[in-house]
């Protein structure tokens, strides 16, 4: 369970780093995501989730 909390904290750090380092680029990306239809967002989410799970399996083995 502590690994889950550590992972969530790392996500928060990376998100904050992006907002701190590149606020304009982050805002443009958010606007582009807002313009996408739900189906495209779900597909993108599935690809990112699958990539993350694959990377986690590689790191953990």
C-alpha positions in Angstrom: 0.0 0.0 0.0 2.9 2.4 0.7 4.1 1.8 -2.9 0.7 3.1 -4.2 1.0 6.2 -2.1 4.5 6.8 -3.2 3.4 6.4 -6.9 0.6 8.9 -6.4 3.0 11.4 -4.7 5.3 11.0 -7.7 2.5 11.7 -10.1 1.7 14.9 -8.1 5.4 16.0 -8.3 5.6 15.4 -12.0 2.3 17.3 -12.7 3.4 20.2 -10.5 6.8 20.2 -12.3 5.0 20.5 -15.7 2.8 23.3 -14.4 5.8 25.1 -12.9 8.2 24.7 -15.8 5.9 25.1 -18.8 2.6 26.7 -17.9 1.8 27.9 -21.4 2.5 24.6 -23.0 0.4 22.8 -20.4 -2.5 25.2 -20.9 -2.4 24.7 -24.7 -2.3 20.9 -24.2 -5.3 21.1 -21.9 -7.2 23.2 -24.5 -6.4 20.6 -27.2 -7.6 17.8 -24.9 -10.8 19.7 -24.2 -11.5 19.9 -27.9 -11.2 16.1 -28.4 -14.4 14.0 -28.4 -14.9 11.6 -25.5 -14.1 8.5 -27.7 -10.7 9.9 -28.5 -10.0 10.7 -24.9 -11.0 7.2 -23.8 -8.7 5.7 -26.4 -5.8 7.9 -25.4 -6.4 7.1 -21.7 -6.4 3.3 -22.5 -3.2 3.6 -24.5 -1.5 5.6 -21.7 -2.8 3.2 -19.0 -1.6 0.2 -21.0 1.8 1.8 -21.5 2.1 2.6 -17.8 1.1 -1.0 -16.8 3.7 -2.4 -19.2 6.4 -0.1 -17.9 5.5 -1.0 -14.4 5.8 -4.7 -15.2 9.2 -4.2 -16.8 10.4 -2.1 -13.8 9.1 -4.6 -11.3 10.6 -7.7 -12.9 
